[in-house]
Amino acid sequence: VQLQASGGGLVQAGGSLRLSCAASGRTVSSYVMGWFRQAPGKEREIVGGISGGGSGVYYADSAKGRFTISRDNAKDTMYLQMNSLKPEDTAVYYCAAGPRRYEFWGHGTLVTVSS
């Protein structure tokens, strides 16, 4: 399974971005998928995750109320809609997927939020 995250960029505080994570190599419709991020000088942290069917979604406290995770299994793609972005959201964002945990990882996409 190969995962490709895209959609990062530079945005002003209060703005929005939508990240995508496209899977290839096999269908991931039954896999749990998740978003993680790593800010400069900090450890990687989870942003949230979504179950295979999409009915179960988890958000870290930092994402609740501002971020929305969704998936389109017909396209083997997961999304991260980020609203009300803050400078502290600046990080490299990674997507991951797996049948049980996050066995497969993609390269990250950089999100920079300016104040």
C-alpha positions in Angstrom: 0.0 0.0 0.0 1.3 3.4 -0.9 -0.1 6.6 0.6 0.3 10.0 -0.9 -0.7 13.1 1.2 -1.3 16.3 -0.6 -2.9 19.7 -0.1 -0.5 21.4 2.2 0.6 25.0 1.9 0.8 28.4 3.4 -2.3 29.9 4.9 -3.1 32.8 7.2 -4.3 32.2 10.7 -8.1 31.7 10.7 -8.0 30.2 7.2 -8.7 26.7 5.9 -7.0 23.9 4.1 -8.1 20.5 2.9 -5.6 17.7 2.9 -6.0 14.5 0.9 -4.5 11.1 1.3 -4.7 8.8 -1.7 -4.0 5.1 -1.4 -2.7 2.9 -4.2 -1.5 -0.7 -4.5 -4.7 -2.2 -3.0 -8.0 -1.0 -1.7 -7.9 0.3 1.8 -11.7 0.5 2.3 -11.5 -1.8 5.3 -8.5 -0.2 6.8 -8.4 2.3 9.6 -6.8 5.5 8.4 -5.4 8.4 10.4 -3.8 11.8 10.2 -0.7 12.6 12.2 1.5 15.7 12.4 4.9 16.7 13.5 5.8 20.3 14.3 9.4 21.5 14.3 11.2 20.3 17.4 8.3 18.3 18.6 7.3 14.6 18.6 4.8 13.3 16.1 1.2 13.4 17.4 -2.1 12.0 16.2 -4.6 14.4 14.8 -7.4 11.9 14.4 -8.5 8.6 12.8 -11.4 7.1 11.0 -12.7 3.5 10.8 -12.9 1.5 7.6 -16.6 2.2 7.1 -16.2 5.8 8.1 -18.7 5.6 11.0 -16.2 5.9 13.7 -14.0 9.0 13.9 -11.6 10.0 16.6 -10.1 13.5 17.1 -7.3 14.6 19.3 -8.3 17.5 21.6 -6.3 19.9 19.5 -8.5 19.1 16.4 -11.9 18.9 18.0 -14.3 21.5 16.6 -12.0 22.7 13.9 -10.9 19.6 11.9 -13.0 17.1 10.1 -11.8 13.7 8.9 -13.7 11.9 6.1 -13.1 9.2 3.5 -14.3 8.2 0.1 -13.8 4.5 -0.1 -14.7 4.5 -3.8 -11.6 6.6 -4.4 -9.5 5.0 -1.6 -8.9 8.5 -0.3 -9.1 10.1 3.1 -9.5 13.8 3.7 -8.7 16.3 6.5 -10.6 19.5 6.4 -8.9 22.0 8.6 -10.7 25.2 9.6 -9.8 28.1 11.9 -6.2 27.3 11.5 -3.7 28.6 14.1 0.0 29.1 13.9 0.4 26.2 16.3 -1.1 23.9 13.6 2.1 24.4 11.6 3.6 21.0 11.0 4.2 18.3 8.5 1.0 16.3 8.2 1.2 12.5 7.5 -1.4 10.0 6.7 -1.3 6.4 7.7 -3.5 3.3 7.3 -3.6 -0.4 8.2 -5.8 -3.4 8.8 -5.4 -3.1 12.6 -3.1 -0.2 13.4 -1.1 2.2 11.2 1.2 -0.2 9.3 1.5 1.9 6.2 2.7 5.5 6.1 2.9 8.2 3.4 5.3 11.1 3.0 4.1 14.2 4.7 2.7 17.4 3.4 3.8 20.7 5.0 1.2 23.0 6.5 2.4 26.5 7.5 0.0 28.9 9.3 1.2 32.5 9.4 0.0 34.8 12.2 
